[in-house]
Amino acid sequence: MLILAFDTSMAACSACVYDTQRAAVLAQAHALMDKGQAEALAPMVRDVIAQAGVGFAALNRIAVTTGPGTFTGVRIGLAFARGLGVSLRVPVVGVNSLAAIAANEKSRSHPIVVVSDARGGEVYVATFDAAGHELTPPSILRREDVAAMLPAGRVRVLGSGAGALLDQQMLLRSGAGDLPVAANFVRNAADLPTTEFPPQPLYLRPPDVKLPIAYTNAGPTAAGLLAQIHAECFAQPWTTIAFSELLSGAANMAMLAFNHQDPTGFVLFRRAADEAEIITICTRPAFRQRGLARALVQHSANLLTAQGIRSLFIEVAVSNVVALALYRACGFETVGLRKNYYERDNGLREDAHIMRKGLAL
């Protein structure tokens, strides 16, 4: 069996191809990064597949970390895994990120404690026996409460939050690595049961508190502001003139979102009969990871429903795994594919998923 495994759940990106018959990693890659996993993952996967010399069609299983970790990182990996699994018609299995880190430890001489920084004075914690079998599942604790759950005797500790425990007796600081590495945890995925459903994210804390948001219609006079926000979000921004022309049409409409007096983003859509299409949607970088994009989509859906719209569409680049995960979470489903829809700076073109959300009466 050939397994493709990858991770984007924390401050790294890794991928590998593993052959269970030979018990060998055929190709692997690993890079540290605090952000940028969405752009790095697909090329990294293509590279390890090419280096392994097997081709995507030869894969029998996909393995991905499910968290805990960063909300964006976890979504990137799971969305990419789900998309590959559907297109290749192979099962997708999930490995929790702390078990993935525990797989870095090869000594097998003492129980293992994985402590990963969760910020805000908290850590993610899980414990394992010397063979790497889970003793306690991942949980989130205050740093000062971790000592109470340590196994008796000498233990090996690893993870980005391990430093908080180094004053404890009987602890051995592991140097095996504090982040998930696909080439290490892929063996854990070989024996996992498969189901017809994709793995779900393991979130141990709610997302950041959402900001209070107000919405207003944006007409042609707001074209300059929309162009400014668009330029913050895209490498090929639209001009003020382009927005002014778009908003002059009766079928087009834009909704601006504000946090107090600060514009946080907008959505621009086109209506025709009982259907509408999102032309573009932007959340300013300073306000991301607060649930604002999802709130914009939901507000627009509610507004369009009241206007008699029954179907809402959007096109999303096949490589934009973060956006794909967002829209799926908002209730969109892929209903088609536009070949060579997006033109890129390198002269190449990229396909786009056509996604649809049904709007309730």
ChimeraX attribute file (.defattr): number of C-alpha atoms within 10 A of each C-alpha:
attribute: neighborCount
match mode: 1-to-1
recipient: residues
	/A:1	13
	/A:2	21
	/A:3	23
	/A:4	28
	/A:5	30
	/A:6	31
	/A:7	33
	/A:8	35
	/A:9	28
	/A:10	26
	/A:11	20
	/A:12	20
	/A:13	28
	/A:14	25
	/A:15	29
	/A:16	29
	/A:17	29
	/A:18	26
	/A:19	20
	/A:20	15
	/A:21	8
	/A:22	10
	/A:23	10
	/A:24	13
	/A:25	20
	/A:26	18
	/A:27	20
	/A:28	24
	/A:29	17
	/A:30	17
	/A:31	13
	/A:32	12
	/A:33	13
	/A:34	12
	/A:35	15
	/A:36	13
	/A:37	26
	/A:38	21
	/A:39	14
	/A:40	16
	/A:41	22
	/A:42	15
	/A:43	12
	/A:44	21
	/A:45	22
	/A:46	14
	/A:47	17
	/A:48	21
	/A:49	22
	/A:50	14
	/A:51	15
	/A:52	17
	/A:53	13
	/A:54	14
	/A:55	12
	/A:56	15
	/A:57	10
	/A:58	13
	/A:59	21
	/A:60	17
	/A:61	21
	/A:62	24
	/A:63	30
	/A:64	31
	/A:65	35
	/A:66	26
	/A:67	30
	/A:68	25
	/A:69	25
	/A:70	17
	/A:71	19
	/A:72	18
	/A:73	26
	/A:74	25
	/A:75	26
	/A:76	25
	/A:77	27
	/A:78	30
	/A:79	22
	/A:80	22
	/A:81	27
	/A:82	22
	/A:83	17
	/A:84	16
	/A:85	20
	/A:86	12
	/A:87	10
	/A:88	16
	/A:89	13
	/A:90	18
	/A:91	22
	/A:92	29
	/A:93	27
	/A:94	24
	/A:95	21
	/A:96	20
	/A:97	30
	/A:98	31
	/A:99	24
	/A:100	29
	/A:101	24
	/A:102	33
	/A:103	25
	/A:104	22
	/A:105	22
	/A:106	13
	/A:107	12
	/A:108	12
	/A:109	13
	/A:110	19
	/A:111	23
	/A:112	30
	/A:113	34
	/A:114	27
	/A:115	31
	/A:116	27
	/A:117	19
	/A:118	21
	/A:119	11
	/A:120	8
	/A:121	10
	/A:122	18
	/A:123	24
	/A:124	28
	/A:125	27
	/A:126	23
	/A:127	27
	/A:128	23
	/A:129	18
	/A:130	19
	/A:131	16
	/A:132	21
	/A:133	14
	/A:134	18
	/A:135	14
	/A:136	15
	/A:137	13
	/A:138	22
	/A:139	16
	/A:140	20
	/A:141	16
	/A:142	14
	/A:143	21
	/A:144	12
	/A:145	12
	/A:146	19
	/A:147	12
	/A:148	7
	/A:149	12
	/A:150	20
	/A:151	17
	/A:152	8
	/A:153	10
	/A:154	15
	/A:155	23
	/A:156	24
	/A:157	27
	/A:158	27
	/A:159	25
	/A:160	18
	/A:161	21
	/A:162	22
	/A:163	14
	/A:164	16
	/A:165	17
	/A:166	13
	/A:167	8
	/A:168	10
	/A:169	11
	/A:170	12
	/A:171	19
	/A:172	16
	/A:173	16
	/A:174	20
	/A:175	12
	/A:176	16
	/A:177	15
	/A:178	24
	/A:179	26
	/A:180	29
	/A:181	28
	/A:182	30
	/A:183	25
	/A:184	19
	/A:185	26
	/A:186	27
	/A:187	21
	/A:188	15
	/A:189	21
	/A:190	18
	/A:191	9
	/A:192	13
	/A:193	10
	/A:194	15
	/A:195	10
	/A:196	8
	/A:197	10
	/A:198	18
	/A:199	21
	/A:200	14
	/A:201	18
	/A:202	18
	/A:203	17
	/A:204	15
	/A:205	12
	/A:206	7
	/A:207	12
	/A:208	10
	/A:209	9
	/A:210	12
	/A:211	14
	/A:212	10
	/A:213	17
	/A:214	13
	/A:215	16
	/A:216	11
	/A:217	11
	/A:218	19
	/A:219	18
	/A:220	18
	/A:221	13
	/A:222	16
	/A:223	21
	/A:224	16
	/A:225	17
	/A:226	25
	/A:227	19
	/A:228	15
	/A:229	20
	/A:230	24
	/A:231	16
	/A:232	15
	/A:233	16
	/A:234	10
	/A:235	10
	/A:236	11
	/A:237	14
	/A:238	16
	/A:239	15
	/A:240	19
	/A:241	13
	/A:242	13
	/A:243	22
	/A:244	18
	/A:245	12
	/A:246	21
	/A:247	22
	/A:248	13
	/A:249	12
	/A:250	9
	/A:251	13
	/A:252	19
	/A:253	20
	/A:254	26
	/A:255	20
	/A:256	22
	/A:257	26
	/A:258	17
	/A:259	14
	/A:260	11
	/A:261	9
	/A:262	9
	/A:263	19
	/A:264	23
	/A:265	26
	/A:266	27
	/A:267	22
	/A:268	21
	/A:269	22
	/A:270	20
	/A:271	18
	/A:272	10
	/A:273	10
	/A:274	13
	/A:275	17
	/A:276	22
	/A:277	18
	/A:278	19
	/A:279	16
	/A:280	14
	/A:281	18
	/A:282	22
	/A:283	24
	/A:284	18
	/A:285	12
	/A:286	9
	/A:287	16
	/A:288	13
	/A:289	16
	/A:290	15
	/A:291	16
	/A:292	22
	/A:293	25
	/A:294	16
	/A:295	15
	/A:296	22
	/A:297	19
	/A:298	14
	/A:299	16
	/A:300	20
	/A:301	22
	/A:302	14
	/A:303	13
	/A:304	20
	/A:305	19
	/A:306	13
	/A:307	11
	/A:308	14
	/A:309	21
	/A:310	18
	/A:311	19
	/A:312	24
	/A:313	20
	/A:314	21
	/A:315	22
	/A:316	20
	/A:317	18
	/A:318	18
	/A:319	18
	/A:320	17
	/A:321	25
	/A:322	20
	/A:323	18
	/A:324	25
	/A:325	20
	/A:326	19
	/A:327	21
	/A:328	15
	/A:329	11
	/A:330	16
	/A:331	13
	/A:332	19
	/A:333	18
	/A:334	17
	/A:335	11
	/A:336	12
	/A:337	16
	/A:338	15
	/A:339	11
	/A:340	13
	/A:341	15
	/A:342	15
	/A:343	11
	/A:344	12
	/A:345	8
	/A:346	6
	/A:347	6
	/A:348	9
	/A:349	13
	/A:350	14
	/A:351	17
	/A:352	20
	/A:353	21
	/A:354	18
	/A:355	21
	/A:356	21
	/A:357	20
	/A:358	16
	/A:359	17
	/A:360	12
	/A:361	8
